[in-house]
Amino acid sequence: DMRRLDDAACGAEAFDAAICFDNALPHLLRDADLDAALRSIRARLAPGGLFAASIRDYDAALAEPQLPEASSFRVMGTGPTKRASFQLWDWDDEDTDNPGGPRYYKVTQFIVGRPDENAADASSPPESPYGAVFRSTTTYRALRRAELEAALRRTGFRDIRWRMPDDAHDGGPTFFQPVVLARRSPEE
């Protein structure tokens, strides 16, 4: 639980960097949970340590006239391990008492293919290698960049910078999602 990165979870050492990629922060639905996670991460960083996180581009998604309803379809693996994956997104209505406030959506992840033989739900019949369907549902917060940046500032991070997927950085890597970089002050 990133809200409680104590010595028992991480040992007593401080880290030069902490990474929280692939849209992990939007699982924290309340400001209090987001702040607790960021404070906990910051406390584990050495002075001057770097925090890097990526989130979906919710700013772009929420600006669209039609909110996205699904992820793209992906195929993973080959032969007997081939699986297909996609998500369906069901958005909550915007809070009319708090326009521009947090938005939430339910994500249902589907994975179709042969289940892991060691999984508890390994029930695909042997003659049907693509017969198993795994489904999981969770709720996400559509965390906008300004909301995350405000939380980083509230919890003591400095030198906050964004790298966007379409940014050109002298031929450097491009990213699938917006990436935020923030530092713990070197004077702490």
C-alpha positions as CSV (number, residue, x, y, z in Angstrom):
1,D,0.0,0.0,0.0
2,M,1.8,3.1,-1.2
3,R,0.0,5.2,1.5
4,R,2.1,3.4,4.2
5,L,5.7,2.9,3.0
6,D,7.2,2.3,6.5
7,D,10.5,0.7,7.5
8,A,8.8,-2.8,7.6
9,A,7.9,-2.4,3.9
10,C,11.0,-0.7,2.6
11,G,13.7,-1.0,5.2
12,A,15.3,2.0,6.7
13,E,17.2,3.3,3.7
14,A,16.2,6.4,1.7
15,F,15.9,6.0,-2.1
16,D,17.3,8.2,-4.9
17,A,14.2,7.7,-7.0
18,A,10.6,6.3,-6.7
19,I,8.6,5.3,-9.7
20,C,4.8,5.0,-9.9
21,F,3.9,4.3,-13.5
22,D,1.0,3.0,-15.6
23,N,-1.9,4.9,-14.0
24,A,-1.4,3.6,-10.4
25,L,-2.2,6.9,-8.6
26,P,-5.8,7.2,-9.9
27,H,-6.7,4.1,-7.8
28,L,-6.5,6.6,-4.9
29,L,-10.0,8.0,-5.0
30,R,-9.9,10.6,-2.3
31,D,-7.6,13.6,-1.9
32,A,-6.7,12.3,1.6
33,D,-5.5,9.0,0.2
34,L,-3.5,10.6,-2.7
35,D,-1.9,13.0,-0.2
36,A,-1.0,10.1,2.2
37,A,0.6,8.2,-0.7
38,L,2.6,11.2,-1.9
39,R,3.7,12.0,1.7
40,S,4.7,8.4,2.2
41,I,6.7,8.3,-1.0
42,R,8.4,11.6,-0.3
43,A,9.4,10.4,3.1
44,R,11.2,7.4,1.6
45,L,13.2,9.6,-0.8
46,A,16.7,10.9,-0.1
47,P,17.1,14.7,-0.1
48,G,16.9,15.7,-3.7
49,G,15.3,12.4,-4.6
50,L,13.2,12.1,-7.8
51,F,9.6,10.9,-8.0
52,A,8.3,9.9,-11.4
53,A,4.7,8.9,-12.1
54,S,2.5,8.5,-15.2
55,I,-1.2,8.9,-15.5
56,R,-3.6,8.6,-18.4
57,D,-4.2,11.8,-20.2
58,Y,-7.5,12.5,-18.4
59,D,-7.3,16.2,-19.4
60,A,-7.6,15.3,-23.0
61,A,-10.3,12.6,-22.4
62,L,-12.5,14.9,-20.3
63,A,-12.2,17.6,-23.0
64,E,-13.8,15.4,-25.6
65,P,-17.5,15.8,-26.3
66,Q,-17.9,12.0,-25.9
67,L,-16.0,10.4,-23.0
68,P,-14.1,7.3,-23.9
69,E,-16.1,4.1,-23.3
70,A,-13.4,1.5,-23.9
71,S,-9.6,0.9,-24.2
72,S,-8.1,-0.4,-27.3
73,F,-8.0,-4.1,-27.9
74,R,-4.7,-5.8,-27.3
75,V,-3.3,-9.2,-28.1
76,M,-0.5,-10.6,-26.0
77,G,1.6,-13.8,-26.2
78,T,1.7,-16.4,-29.0
79,G,0.5,-19.9,-29.5
80,P,-1.1,-21.5,-26.4
81,T,-0.3,-18.4,-24.3
82,K,-2.1,-16.0,-26.6
83,R,-4.6,-13.7,-24.8
84,A,-6.7,-10.7,-25.8
85,S,-7.4,-7.9,-23.4
86,F,-9.7,-4.8,-23.4
87,Q,-11.5,-2.6,-20.9
88,L,-15.0,-1.1,-20.7
89,W,-15.3,2.3,-19.0
90,D,-18.5,3.5,-17.3
91,W,-18.3,7.1,-16.2
92,D,-20.1,8.6,-13.2
93,D,-22.1,11.7,-13.8
94,E,-20.3,15.0,-13.2
95,D,-21.1,16.5,-9.8
96,T,-23.3,19.5,-10.7
97,D,-22.5,21.0,-7.2
98,N,-18.8,20.8,-8.0
99,P,-18.2,21.3,-11.7
100,G,-14.6,20.6,-12.7
101,G,-14.3,18.5,-9.5
102,P,-13.1,15.0,-9.4
103,R,-14.5,12.6,-12.0
104,Y,-14.7,8.8,-11.5
105,Y,-15.3,5.8,-13.7
106,K,-15.7,2.1,-13.3
107,V,-13.2,0.0,-15.3
108,T,-14.1,-3.6,-16.2
109,Q,-11.0,-5.4,-17.5
110,F,-11.6,-8.5,-19.7
111,I,-8.9,-11.0,-20.6
112,V,-9.8,-13.8,-23.0
113,G,-7.6,-16.8,-23.4
114,R,-6.1,-19.8,-21.7
115,P,-5.9,-19.2,-17.9
116,D,-2.8,-19.8,-15.9
117,E,-2.7,-23.4,-15.0
118,N,-2.0,-22.4,-11.4
119,A,-4.8,-19.9,-11.1
120,A,-7.8,-20.7,-8.9
121,D,-10.2,-20.1,-11.8
122,A,-8.3,-22.4,-14.3
123,S,-11.5,-23.8,-15.8
124,S,-11.0,-23.6,-19.6
125,P,-11.9,-26.8,-21.3
126,P,-8.8,-28.4,-22.9
127,E,-10.4,-28.4,-26.4
128,S,-11.0,-24.6,-26.2
129,P,-7.7,-22.7,-25.6
130,Y,-9.5,-19.4,-25.9
131,G,-12.6,-20.2,-23.8
132,A,-11.6,-18.7,-20.5
133,V,-12.7,-15.2,-19.7
134,F,-11.2,-13.3,-16.7
135,R,-13.1,-10.2,-15.6
136,S,-12.1,-7.7,-13.0
137,T,-13.8,-4.4,-12.0
138,T,-12.4,-1.4,-10.1
139,T,-13.0,2.3,-9.8
140,Y,-10.6,5.0,-11.0
141,R,-10.4,8.7,-10.4
142,A,-9.9,10.6,-13.6
143,L,-6.9,12.5,-12.1
144,R,-6.2,15.6,-14.1
145,R,-2.7,17.0,-14.3
146,A,-3.6,20.1,-12.2
147,E,-5.1,18.0,-9.5
148,L,-1.9,15.8,-9.3
149,E,0.4,18.8,-9.4
150,A,-1.6,20.5,-6.6
151,A,-1.3,17.3,-4.5
152,L,2.4,17.2,-5.1
153,R,2.8,20.8,-3.9
154,R,0.6,20.1,-0.9
155,T,2.8,17.2,0.1
156,G,6.1,19.1,-0.2
157,F,7.4,18.2,-3.6
158,R,9.3,20.8,-5.7
159,D,10.6,21.3,-9.2
160,I,7.5,19.7,-10.7
161,R,7.7,19.1,-14.5
162,W,5.5,17.3,-17.0
163,R,6.7,15.3,-20.0
164,M,3.9,14.8,-22.5
165,P,3.6,11.8,-24.9
166,D,4.0,14.0,-28.0
167,D,6.9,16.0,-26.6
168,A,10.1,15.8,-28.7
169,H,13.1,15.7,-26.4
170,D,16.2,15.8,-28.6
171,G,15.4,12.4,-30.0
172,G,14.9,11.0,-26.5
173,P,12.2,8.5,-25.6
174,T,8.5,9.2,-26.0
175,F,5.9,8.1,-23.5
176,F,2.5,6.5,-23.7
177,Q,1.1,8.6,-20.9
178,P,1.9,12.0,-19.4
179,V,4.8,11.7,-17.0
180,V,5.3,14.0,-14.0
181,L,8.7,14.5,-12.4
182,A,9.0,16.0,-8.9
183,R,11.8,16.2,-6.3
184,R,12.1,16.2,-2.6
185,S,14.1,19.3,-1.6
186,P,17.8,18.7,-1.4
187,E,17.9,20.8,1.8
188,E,15.7,18.5,3.8
